[in-house]
């Protein structure tokens, strides 16, 4: 079965209504599955005009950030997105990936003008440094909060 063109995926994720994006995803993944579309999703990401669509792509790819270097690279690129929602997804992807090569990019955000951005970037860097993705959500390292990625 031939995979959809990158511009078709970008158009689907670029719709104004988030419910339309959800319907698009439902049809897309029902027909092709998720994993066969990873490279198409990463290629379509920069073409999606709406932040909600870019964030939806990152959310969908989170579980693959450890196994696919392309996904982690996309998350690093998304750290400079103008929309906080997109950056937030990128932080979580990188925290889950535990990739050491993301540390310089995350630590550079420690001087960002937005306090939430600084806190999230440093929490992701901490999780990677400690090689424990749970620390992204358990920022006090209590051991009582676990983050399971499906």
Biotite code that builds the C-alpha atoms (Angstrom):
import biotite.structure as struc

atoms = struc.array([
    struc.Atom([0.000, 0.000, 0.000], chain_id="A", res_id=1, res_name="UNK", atom_name="CA", element="C"),
    struc.Atom([1.439, 3.349, -1.043], chain_id="A", res_id=2, res_name="UNK", atom_name="CA", element="C"),
    struc.Atom([1.977, 5.809, 1.794], chain_id="A", res_id=3, res_name="UNK", atom_name="CA", element="C"),
    struc.Atom([0.432, 9.287, 1.501], chain_id="A", res_id=4, res_name="UNK", atom_name="CA", element="C"),
    struc.Atom([2.518, 12.159, 0.157], chain_id="A", res_id=5, res_name="UNK", atom_name="CA", element="C"),
    struc.Atom([4.199, 14.438, 2.667], chain_id="A", res_id=6, res_name="UNK", atom_name="CA", element="C"),
    struc.Atom([2.139, 17.448, 1.556], chain_id="A", res_id=7, res_name="UNK", atom_name="CA", element="C"),
    struc.Atom([-1.071, 15.461, 2.150], chain_id="A", res_id=8, res_name="UNK", atom_name="CA", element="C"),
    struc.Atom([0.013, 14.728, 5.704], chain_id="A", res_id=9, res_name="UNK", atom_name="CA", element="C"),
    struc.Atom([0.980, 18.382, 6.238], chain_id="A", res_id=10, res_name="UNK", atom_name="CA", element="C"),
    struc.Atom([-2.415, 19.505, 4.920], chain_id="A", res_id=11, res_name="UNK", atom_name="CA", element="C"),
    struc.Atom([-4.212, 17.060, 7.206], chain_id="A", res_id=12, res_name="UNK", atom_name="CA", element="C"),
    struc.Atom([-2.343, 18.301, 10.271], chain_id="A", res_id=13, res_name="UNK", atom_name="CA", element="C"),
    struc.Atom([-2.718, 21.919, 9.174], chain_id="A", res_id=14, res_name="UNK", atom_name="CA", element="C"),
    struc.Atom([-6.501, 21.998, 9.470], chain_id="A", res_id=15, res_name="UNK", atom_name="CA", element="C"),
    struc.Atom([-8.027, 24.737, 11.620], chain_id="A", res_id=16, res_name="UNK", atom_name="CA", element="C"),
    struc.Atom([-10.228, 22.538, 13.783], chain_id="A", res_id=17, res_name="UNK", atom_name="CA", element="C"),
    struc.Atom([-8.406, 20.167, 16.086], chain_id="A", res_id=18, res_name="UNK", atom_name="CA", element="C"),
    struc.Atom([-11.338, 17.773, 15.741], chain_id="A", res_id=19, res_name="UNK", atom_name="CA", element="C"),
    struc.Atom([-10.683, 17.658, 11.988], chain_id="A", res_id=20, res_name="UNK", atom_name="CA", element="C"),
    struc.Atom([-7.034, 16.865, 12.710], chain_id="A", res_id=21, res_name="UNK", atom_name="CA", element="C"),
    struc.Atom([-8.185, 14.070, 15.011], chain_id="A", res_id=22, res_name="UNK", atom_name="CA", element="C"),
    struc.Atom([-10.426, 12.629, 12.298], chain_id="A", res_id=23, res_name="UNK", atom_name="CA", element="C"),
    struc.Atom([-7.559, 12.869, 9.822], chain_id="A", res_id=24, res_name="UNK", atom_name="CA", element="C"),
    struc.Atom([-5.275, 10.990, 12.227], chain_id="A", res_id=25, res_name="UNK", atom_name="CA", element="C"),
    struc.Atom([-7.905, 8.344, 12.837], chain_id="A", res_id=26, res_name="UNK", atom_name="CA", element="C"),
    struc.Atom([-8.230, 7.623, 9.112], chain_id="A", res_id=27, res_name="UNK", atom_name="CA", element="C"),
    struc.Atom([-4.487, 7.853, 8.493], chain_id="A", res_id=28, res_name="UNK", atom_name="CA", element="C"),
    struc.Atom([-3.402, 5.464, 11.240], chain_id="A", res_id=29, res_name="UNK", atom_name="CA", element="C"),
    struc.Atom([-6.265, 3.078, 10.696], chain_id="A", res_id=30, res_name="UNK", atom_name="CA", element="C"),
    struc.Atom([-5.175, 2.693, 7.079], chain_id="A", res_id=31, res_name="UNK", atom_name="CA", element="C"),
    struc.Atom([-1.393, 2.652, 7.458], chain_id="A", res_id=32, res_name="UNK", atom_name="CA", element="C"),
    struc.Atom([-0.566, 2.158, 11.132], chain_id="A", res_id=33, res_name="UNK", atom_name="CA", element="C"),
    struc.Atom([1.789, 4.466, 13.021], chain_id="A", res_id=34, res_name="UNK", atom_name="CA", element="C"),
    struc.Atom([5.278, 3.084, 12.601], chain_id="A", res_id=35, res_name="UNK", atom_name="CA", element="C"),
    struc.Atom([5.257, 2.959, 8.771], chain_id="A", res_id=36, res_name="UNK", atom_name="CA", element="C"),
    struc.Atom([4.493, 6.713, 8.758], chain_id="A", res_id=37, res_name="UNK", atom_name="CA", element="C"),
    struc.Atom([7.305, 7.883, 11.036], chain_id="A", res_id=38, res_name="UNK", atom_name="CA", element="C"),
    struc.Atom([9.496, 9.264, 8.265], chain_id="A", res_id=39, res_name="UNK", atom_name="CA", element="C"),
    struc.Atom([6.516, 10.900, 6.525], chain_id="A", res_id=40, res_name="UNK", atom_name="CA", element="C"),
    struc.Atom([5.455, 12.572, 9.770], chain_id="A", res_id=41, res_name="UNK", atom_name="CA", element="C"),
    struc.Atom([8.942, 13.899, 10.470], chain_id="A", res_id=42, res_name="UNK", atom_name="CA", element="C"),
    struc.Atom([9.192, 15.247, 6.920], chain_id="A", res_id=43, res_name="UNK", atom_name="CA", element="C"),
    struc.Atom([5.721, 16.842, 7.065], chain_id="A", res_id=44, res_name="UNK", atom_name="CA", element="C"),
    struc.Atom([6.316, 18.539, 10.433], chain_id="A", res_id=45, res_name="UNK", atom_name="CA", element="C"),
    struc.Atom([8.042, 21.705, 9.130], chain_id="A", res_id=46, res_name="UNK", atom_name="CA", element="C"),
    struc.Atom([5.328, 22.134, 6.492], chain_id="A", res_id=47, res_name="UNK", atom_name="CA", element="C"),
    struc.Atom([2.467, 22.251, 9.016], chain_id="A", res_id=48, res_name="UNK", atom_name="CA", element="C"),
    struc.Atom([1.424, 25.868, 9.550], chain_id="A", res_id=49, res_name="UNK", atom_name="CA", element="C"),
    struc.Atom([-0.619, 25.453, 12.726], chain_id="A", res_id=50, res_name="UNK", atom_name="CA", element="C"),
    struc.Atom([1.080, 24.857, 16.058], chain_id="A", res_id=51, res_name="UNK", atom_name="CA", element="C"),
    struc.Atom([-1.673, 22.468, 17.126], chain_id="A", res_id=52, res_name="UNK", atom_name="CA", element="C"),
    struc.Atom([-0.881, 20.244, 14.142], chain_id="A", res_id=53, res_name="UNK", atom_name="CA", element="C"),
    struc.Atom([2.860, 20.321, 14.800], chain_id="A", res_id=54, res_name="UNK", atom_name="CA", element="C"),
    struc.Atom([2.233, 19.465, 18.460], chain_id="A", res_id=55, res_name="UNK", atom_name="CA", element="C"),
    struc.Atom([-0.065, 16.603, 17.418], chain_id="A", res_id=56, res_name="UNK", atom_name="CA", element="C"),
    struc.Atom([2.705, 15.112, 15.265], chain_id="A", res_id=57, res_name="UNK", atom_name="CA", element="C"),
    struc.Atom([5.192, 15.295, 18.135], chain_id="A", res_id=58, res_name="UNK", atom_name="CA", element="C"),
    struc.Atom([2.674, 13.781, 20.543], chain_id="A", res_id=59, res_name="UNK", atom_name="CA", element="C"),
    struc.Atom([2.127, 10.887, 18.134], chain_id="A", res_id=60, res_name="UNK", atom_name="CA", element="C"),
    struc.Atom([5.880, 10.319, 17.739], chain_id="A", res_id=61, res_name="UNK", atom_name="CA", element="C"),
    struc.Atom([6.783, 10.463, 21.448], chain_id="A", res_id=62, res_name="UNK", atom_name="CA", element="C"),
    struc.Atom([6.901, 6.688, 21.910], chain_id="A", res_id=63, res_name="UNK", atom_name="CA", element="C"),
    struc.Atom([9.377, 6.354, 19.027], chain_id="A", res_id=64, res_name="UNK", atom_name="CA", element="C"),
    struc.Atom([11.900, 8.912, 20.275], chain_id="A", res_id=65, res_name="UNK", atom_name="CA", element="C"),
    struc.Atom([14.172, 6.232, 21.761], chain_id="A", res_id=66, res_name="UNK", atom_name="CA", element="C"),
    struc.Atom([14.229, 3.921, 18.772], chain_id="A", res_id=67, res_name="UNK", atom_name="CA", element="C"),
    struc.Atom([14.347, 6.356, 15.852], chain_id="A", res_id=68, res_name="UNK", atom_name="CA", element="C"),
    struc.Atom([17.131, 8.950, 15.698], chain_id="A", res_id=69, res_name="UNK", atom_name="CA", element="C"),
    struc.Atom([15.053, 10.918, 13.159], chain_id="A", res_id=70, res_name="UNK", atom_name="CA", element="C"),
    struc.Atom([12.358, 11.422, 15.769], chain_id="A", res_id=71, res_name="UNK", atom_name="CA", element="C"),
    struc.Atom([14.802, 12.681, 18.392], chain_id="A", res_id=72, res_name="UNK", atom_name="CA", element="C"),
    struc.Atom([16.386, 14.972, 15.793], chain_id="A", res_id=73, res_name="UNK", atom_name="CA", element="C"),
    struc.Atom([12.949, 16.362, 14.997], chain_id="A", res_id=74, res_name="UNK", atom_name="CA", element="C"),
    struc.Atom([12.395, 17.050, 18.706], chain_id="A", res_id=75, res_name="UNK", atom_name="CA", element="C"),
    struc.Atom([15.711, 18.917, 18.913], chain_id="A", res_id=76, res_name="UNK", atom_name="CA", element="C"),
    struc.Atom([14.684, 21.031, 15.907], chain_id="A", res_id=77, res_name="UNK", atom_name="CA", element="C"),
    struc.Atom([11.267, 21.669, 17.512], chain_id="A", res_id=78, res_name="UNK", atom_name="CA", element="C"),
    struc.Atom([12.939, 23.255, 20.542], chain_id="A", res_id=79, res_name="UNK", atom_name="CA", element="C"),
    struc.Atom([13.141, 26.474, 18.527], chain_id="A", res_id=80, res_name="UNK", atom_name="CA", element="C"),
    struc.Atom([9.471, 26.435, 17.519], chain_id="A", res_id=81, res_name="UNK", atom_name="CA", element="C"),
    struc.Atom([7.709, 29.732, 18.249], chain_id="A", res_id=82, res_name="UNK", atom_name="CA", element="C"),
    struc.Atom([4.786, 27.933, 19.931], chain_id="A", res_id=83, res_name="UNK", atom_name="CA", element="C"),
    struc.Atom([5.181, 26.818, 23.539], chain_id="A", res_id=84, res_name="UNK", atom_name="CA", element="C"),
    struc.Atom([2.845, 23.842, 22.999], chain_id="A", res_id=85, res_name="UNK", atom_name="CA", element="C"),
    struc.Atom([5.198, 22.470, 20.353], chain_id="A", res_id=86, res_name="UNK", atom_name="CA", element="C"),
    struc.Atom([8.288, 23.075, 22.471], chain_id="A", res_id=87, res_name="UNK", atom_name="CA", element="C"),
    struc.Atom([6.593, 21.366, 25.418], chain_id="A", res_id=88, res_name="UNK", atom_name="CA", element="C"),
    struc.Atom([6.069, 18.226, 23.345], chain_id="A", res_id=89, res_name="UNK", atom_name="CA", element="C"),
    struc.Atom([9.709, 18.389, 22.223], chain_id="A", res_id=90, res_name="UNK", atom_name="CA", element="C"),
    struc.Atom([10.940, 18.529, 25.829], chain_id="A", res_id=91, res_name="UNK", atom_name="CA", element="C"),
    struc.Atom([8.946, 15.464, 26.757], chain_id="A", res_id=92, res_name="UNK", atom_name="CA", element="C"),
    struc.Atom([10.178, 13.593, 23.677], chain_id="A", res_id=93, res_name="UNK", atom_name="CA", element="C"),
    struc.Atom([13.780, 14.361, 24.504], chain_id="A", res_id=94, res_name="UNK", atom_name="CA", element="C"),
    struc.Atom([13.347, 13.479, 28.175], chain_id="A", res_id=95, res_name="UNK", atom_name="CA", element="C"),
    struc.Atom([11.872, 10.150, 27.155], chain_id="A", res_id=96, res_name="UNK", atom_name="CA", element="C"),
    struc.Atom([14.570, 9.554, 24.530], chain_id="A", res_id=97, res_name="UNK", atom_name="CA", element="C"),
    struc.Atom([17.366, 9.898, 27.133], chain_id="A", res_id=98, res_name="UNK", atom_name="CA", element="C"),
    struc.Atom([19.671, 11.039, 24.321], chain_id="A", res_id=99, res_name="UNK", atom_name="CA", element="C"),
    struc.Atom([22.833, 12.694, 25.568], chain_id="A", res_id=100, res_name="UNK", atom_name="CA", element="C"),
    struc.Atom([23.262, 14.630, 22.318], chain_id="A", res_id=101, res_name="UNK", atom_name="CA", element="C"),
    struc.Atom([20.152, 16.675, 23.184], chain_id="A", res_id=102, res_name="UNK", atom_name="CA", element="C"),
    struc.Atom([21.732, 18.106, 26.356], chain_id="A", res_id=103, res_name="UNK", atom_name="CA", element="C"),
    struc.Atom([23.495, 21.126, 24.782], chain_id="A", res_id=104, res_name="UNK", atom_name="CA", element="C"),
    struc.Atom([20.285, 22.249, 23.044], chain_id="A", res_id=105, res_name="UNK", atom_name="CA", element="C"),
    struc.Atom([18.228, 21.825, 26.213], chain_id="A", res_id=106, res_name="UNK", atom_name="CA", element="C"),
    struc.Atom([20.751, 23.534, 28.460], chain_id="A", res_id=107, res_name="UNK", atom_name="CA", element="C"),
    struc.Atom([20.948, 26.473, 26.060], chain_id="A", res_id=108, res_name="UNK", atom_name="CA", element="C"),
    struc.Atom([17.281, 27.113, 26.832], chain_id="A", res_id=109, res_name="UNK", atom_name="CA", element="C"),
    struc.Atom([18.159, 27.671, 30.490], chain_id="A", res_id=110, res_name="UNK", atom_name="CA", element="C"),
    struc.Atom([18.374, 31.385, 29.701], chain_id="A", res_id=111, res_name="UNK", atom_name="CA", element="C"),
    struc.Atom([15.121, 31.578, 27.707], chain_id="A", res_id=112, res_name="UNK", atom_name="CA", element="C"),
    struc.Atom([12.889, 34.553, 28.516], chain_id="A", res_id=113, res_name="UNK", atom_name="CA", element="C"),
    struc.Atom([9.907, 32.318, 29.360], chain_id="A", res_id=114, res_name="UNK", atom_name="CA", element="C"),
    struc.Atom([10.086, 30.762, 32.847], chain_id="A", res_id=115, res_name="UNK", atom_name="CA", element="C"),
    struc.Atom([8.040, 27.674, 31.883], chain_id="A", res_id=116, res_name="UNK", atom_name="CA", element="C"),
    struc.Atom([10.314, 27.044, 28.903], chain_id="A", res_id=117, res_name="UNK", atom_name="CA", element="C"),
    struc.Atom([13.383, 27.291, 31.143], chain_id="A", res_id=118, res_name="UNK", atom_name="CA", element="C"),
    struc.Atom([11.906, 24.935, 33.730], chain_id="A", res_id=119, res_name="UNK", atom_name="CA", element="C"),
    struc.Atom([10.774, 22.343, 31.197], chain_id="A", res_id=120, res_name="UNK", atom_name="CA", element="C"),
    struc.Atom([14.042, 22.390, 29.257], chain_id="A", res_id=121, res_name="UNK", atom_name="CA", element="C"),
    struc.Atom([16.089, 21.982, 32.415], chain_id="A", res_id=122, res_name="UNK", atom_name="CA", element="C"),
    struc.Atom([13.788, 19.188, 33.650], chain_id="A", res_id=123, res_name="UNK", atom_name="CA", element="C"),
    struc.Atom([14.298, 17.342, 30.369], chain_id="A", res_id=124, res_name="UNK", atom_name="CA", element="C"),
    struc.Atom([18.067, 17.858, 30.646], chain_id="A", res_id=125, res_name="UNK", atom_name="CA", element="C"),
    struc.Atom([17.960, 16.542, 34.226], chain_id="A", res_id=126, res_name="UNK", atom_name="CA", element="C"),
    struc.Atom([16.044, 13.438, 33.144], chain_id="A", res_id=127, res_name="UNK", atom_name="CA", element="C"),
    struc.Atom([18.616, 12.754, 30.438], chain_id="A", res_id=128, res_name="UNK", atom_name="CA", element="C"),
    struc.Atom([21.578, 13.402, 32.738], chain_id="A", res_id=129, res_name="UNK", atom_name="CA", element="C"),
    struc.Atom([20.139, 11.010, 35.308], chain_id="A", res_id=130, res_name="UNK", atom_name="CA", element="C"),
    struc.Atom([19.079, 8.533, 32.574], chain_id="A", res_id=131, res_name="UNK", atom_name="CA", element="C"),
    struc.Atom([15.634, 8.405, 34.151], chain_id="A", res_id=132, res_name="UNK", atom_name="CA", element="C"),
    struc.Atom([12.759, 9.731, 32.033], chain_id="A", res_id=133, res_name="UNK", atom_name="CA", element="C"),
    struc.Atom([10.466, 9.718, 35.078], chain_id="A", res_id=134, res_name="UNK", atom_name="CA", element="C"),
    struc.Atom([12.348, 12.760, 36.388], chain_id="A", res_id=135, res_name="UNK", atom_name="CA", element="C"),
    struc.Atom([10.784, 14.903, 33.679], chain_id="A", res_id=136, res_name="UNK", atom_name="CA", element="C"),
    struc.Atom([7.483, 14.666, 35.567], chain_id="A", res_id=137, res_name="UNK", atom_name="CA", element="C"),
    struc.Atom([8.963, 13.866, 38.993], chain_id="A", res_id=138, res_name="UNK", atom_name="CA", element="C"),
    struc.Atom([11.074, 17.006, 39.153], chain_id="A", res_id=139, res_name="UNK", atom_name="CA", element="C"),
    struc.Atom([11.777, 16.656, 42.877], chain_id="A", res_id=140, res_name="UNK", atom_name="CA", element="C"),
    struc.Atom([13.038, 13.068, 42.373], chain_id="A", res_id=141, res_name="UNK", atom_name="CA", element="C"),
    struc.Atom([10.626, 11.696, 44.967], chain_id="A", res_id=142, res_name="UNK", atom_name="CA", element="C"),
    struc.Atom([10.212, 8.353, 43.227], chain_id="A", res_id=143, res_name="UNK", atom_name="CA", element="C"),
    struc.Atom([6.456, 8.573, 43.766], chain_id="A", res_id=144, res_name="UNK", atom_name="CA", element="C"),
    struc.Atom([5.550, 9.784, 40.273], chain_id="A", res_id=145, res_name="UNK", atom_name="CA", element="C"),
    struc.Atom([6.084, 7.544, 37.280], chain_id="A", res_id=146, res_name="UNK", atom_name="CA", element="C"),
    struc.Atom([5.642, 8.441, 33.630], chain_id="A", res_id=147, res_name="UNK", atom_name="CA", element="C"),
    struc.Atom([4.620, 5.547, 31.421], chain_id="A", res_id=148, res_name="UNK", atom_name="CA", element="C"),
    struc.Atom([4.788, 6.031, 27.663], chain_id="A", res_id=149, res_name="UNK", atom_name="CA", element="C"),
    struc.Atom([2.518, 3.658, 25.736], chain_id="A", res_id=150, res_name="UNK", atom_name="CA", element="C"),
])
